[in-house]
């Protein structure tokens, strides 16, 4: 199992709407609002980093109000 955190920037005023849409995605295991450079952070768990990358591109980035993401892949030793 692989894990990644995705830092998300949203358009001002759309934080609650984006948060609600993200919280309905079954592959997201944790979600929080942030203060600072990013607005929302989500944790994704899947069978591999390739699957996670696909989920970010196909299911997270297209959400209205999101204009930037940064995916941080967790290391597996």
N, C-alpha and C positions, 0 to 999 in steps of 0.2 A: 504494500500500500504506500502510495506517495502522498505527500502533503505540500500545499503551497498556500501562501498568503497573497492576497491581491489587494493592493492599495488603489483606491478609486477616487478620482476627482469628478465632481458633479457641478452642473450649472447652479448658480446661486438661486435659492428658493425651491430647488427640486430634491433636496436631501430626503425628505420624508417619503416622497413618491418613489424614488429610486430604492430606498431602504426597504420599503414594502415589497416591491417587485423582486428584489434580490432575496428577501427572506422566504419567498415562495419556491425558490429553486432547491430541489431536493439534494443536490450535490454539495451545497454549502452547509458546512457543519457548525460554523460560528460566524456571527456578524456583529459589528459594533460601529457606532459613530465615532469620529475622531475630531480633535482640534489640531490645527496646524496645517502642514503642507497638503495633507490629504483629508478627505471628508468621511470616507467609509473604508473599513477593512473587512475582508471576508476570508475565511479559511475553507479551502477545498481539499477533499480527500478523494482519491481515485486510484485506479490500478497502475497508473504510470504518469509521468510528467507529460508525455505526448497527449494523453487523454485530457489532462488538466488544461494544457495549452488550447486544445480544441474547444473545451467548454468555455474558456475565457473569450475566445474569438467568436464563437457561434451563439453564446447565450448571455454573456455579461456585457460585452462592448456594444451590442446593438440596442441596449435599453435606452430609451429616451431620457436625456438629462446627463448621461455619462459622456465625458469628453476625453478622459485619459485613464489608463490603467497601468499599473506596474506590478508584475508578478514576481514574487520572491519564492523560489523553489527551496524547500527544506532539504538539507543534506542527509544522505543515507550512508552511514558508515558500516 
